[in-house]
Amino acid sequence: MIVKLLVFPAVFLAVAMIVGVTGEPVLYLVLCGAMPTAMNGYVLAKQMGGDADLYATVTTLQTLMSFATIPLALLVAGQFAGG
C-alpha cells in the first residue's frame, strides 16, 4: 500500500522534473500516481477464483489512506510545480 500511495506519486514527480514538465501538468501527473487501486480488479479476482476478499480489504484500506496521502502528494508537488 505504501508503494502505491507514496512511492508512485514520488516517481511520477521525479520523472516530471527530469523531463522538464512544470505547472499544473505536474499536479495532474502526481494526482494520477496517488490514486488508490481501482475496484474493478475485485470483479476479476472474484470471477477468476482469486482472493477477492483480500483485494477488497486492500483496496478499501488504500482508499481510506488516500484521504490523507493525496493532499500530501499534491502539497509536495505544488512546491516543485513552478509555473
C-alpha positions as CSV (number, residue, x, y, z in Angstrom):
1,M,0.0,0.0,0.0
2,I,2.8,2.4,0.8
3,V,4.3,1.9,-2.6
4,K,1.1,2.7,-4.4
5,L,0.2,5.7,-2.3
6,L,3.6,7.3,-1.7
7,V,6.2,5.9,-4.0
8,F,4.2,6.1,-7.2
9,P,3.5,9.9,-6.8
10,A,7.1,10.5,-5.9
11,V,8.3,8.6,-9.0
12,F,5.8,10.5,-11.2
13,L,7.1,13.8,-9.7
14,A,10.7,12.9,-10.2
15,V,10.1,11.9,-13.9
16,A,8.1,15.1,-14.5
17,M,11.0,17.1,-13.1
18,I,13.6,15.2,-15.1
19,V,11.6,15.7,-18.3
20,G,11.0,19.3,-17.6
21,V,7.3,19.4,-17.0
22,T,6.1,22.4,-15.0
23,G,2.9,23.9,-13.7
24,E,-0.5,22.2,-13.5
25,P,0.5,19.2,-15.6
26,V,2.9,18.2,-12.7
27,L,0.0,18.3,-10.3
28,Y,-2.1,16.2,-12.6
29,L,0.6,13.6,-13.0
30,V,1.1,13.3,-9.3
31,L,-2.6,13.0,-8.7
32,C,-2.8,10.2,-11.2
33,G,0.0,8.4,-9.4
34,A,-1.5,8.9,-6.0
35,M,-4.9,7.4,-6.8
36,P,-5.8,4.2,-4.9
37,T,-6.2,0.9,-6.8
38,A,-9.4,0.6,-8.8
39,M,-12.2,-1.7,-7.6
40,N,-12.8,-3.3,-10.9
41,G,-10.0,-5.7,-10.1
42,Y,-12.3,-7.1,-7.4
43,V,-14.7,-8.4,-10.1
44,L,-11.8,-10.1,-11.9
45,A,-10.5,-11.6,-8.7
46,K,-14.0,-13.0,-7.9
47,Q,-14.6,-14.3,-11.4
48,M,-11.2,-15.9,-11.8
49,G,-11.1,-17.6,-8.4
50,G,-8.6,-15.1,-6.8
51,D,-8.7,-13.8,-3.3
52,A,-11.4,-11.3,-3.8
53,D,-11.8,-10.7,0.0
54,L,-8.1,-9.7,0.3
55,Y,-8.4,-7.5,-2.8
56,A,-11.5,-5.7,-1.3
57,T,-9.7,-5.2,2.0
58,V,-6.6,-3.8,0.5
59,T,-8.5,-1.5,-1.9
60,T,-10.7,-0.3,0.9
61,L,-7.7,0.5,3.1
62,Q,-5.9,2.2,0.2
63,T,-9.0,4.4,-0.4
64,L,-9.2,5.4,3.2
65,M,-5.5,6.1,3.4
66,S,-5.7,8.2,0.2
67,F,-7.8,10.8,2.0
68,A,-4.5,11.8,3.7
69,T,-1.9,10.9,1.1
70,I,-3.5,12.6,-1.9
71,P,-3.5,16.1,-0.4
72,L,0.0,15.4,0.9
73,A,1.3,14.4,-2.5
74,L,-0.3,17.5,-4.1
75,L,1.1,19.8,-1.5
76,V,4.6,18.4,-2.1
77,A,4.1,18.5,-5.9
78,G,2.9,22.1,-5.7
79,Q,6.3,23.1,-4.2
80,F,8.0,21.7,-7.3
81,A,5.5,22.6,-10.0
82,G,6.7,26.1,-10.5
83,G,4.9,27.7,-13.3
